[in-house]
């Protein structure tokens, strides 16, 4: 079963930036978060966001029935 897109490009860009920031904070710069477990969780959250960006599908959005993606074919004028 293919995943249905539910993320708009702006949403994907924001998640990409947040994901990179979380990976940096969690795995690279250990001076920001001194707790190892929290640091790893933040880094994993960043990796999760990058995965969501790649597939353009957010499972939480699916559960909540939210979609920020708009298909150009659906909104086109059928003239």
N, C-alpha and C positions, 0 to 999 in steps of 0.2 A: 504494500500500500504506500504510494508516494505521499510525501508530506505536502500539505497545502500551504502555500505562502501566506503569512499573516503579518509580515513586517514591511513597513514602508522604507524607502531608501534613507530617509532622515533618521528613522528609528534605528536602522542598521548602523549608520555612521556613528550615532551617539553610543550605541552598545559597543562598537569597535573601540572608540576612544576610552570608554569606561573600562572595557576589558583589558586594554593595554596598560592603563593606569593601575588597575588592580594587580596585574601580573608583576609590574614594576615594584609596587609597594609590597606585595606578598613574597616574591621570590628573589628580587634583586637588592632593594634597599632595606636592609634589616634595621636601620636606625629609626624608621618611622614607627614600626610596631615591634615592641620588644618581646611579645609573647609568641613563641614558636607556633603553637597550635592555631592561634588567630591569624598569624601571618600566612600559614599554609592554606587556611580556609579562604582568606581573601584572594590568594593566588589562584585557587581552584575556581572561585567565583569568576575571576577574570577569564580563565580558560573556558568555562561554561558559556560565558557571553560571546567569546570568539566562535564557539561551536554554533551558537544560535545565529550569529551573523552569517556564517558560511551556508547554513541550510535555509536561512530566511524564514524560519519557523520557530515560534516560541511555544513550548508546551503549556506554560502558564496562561498565555493568551488563549490557547485552544480550550482549556478547561473553563476559563471565564467567559468564553464566547466573544473575545475581543479580536479585532483585526484592524490594523492601520494600513494594510495594503489595499490599494485600489487598482483593479485591472482596467487598463485603458479600453479594452474591448467591451466591457460591461457598460461604460459610461458614454460610449460613442453614439452619435446621433444616427439612427438607421435609415438615412435618406439615400 
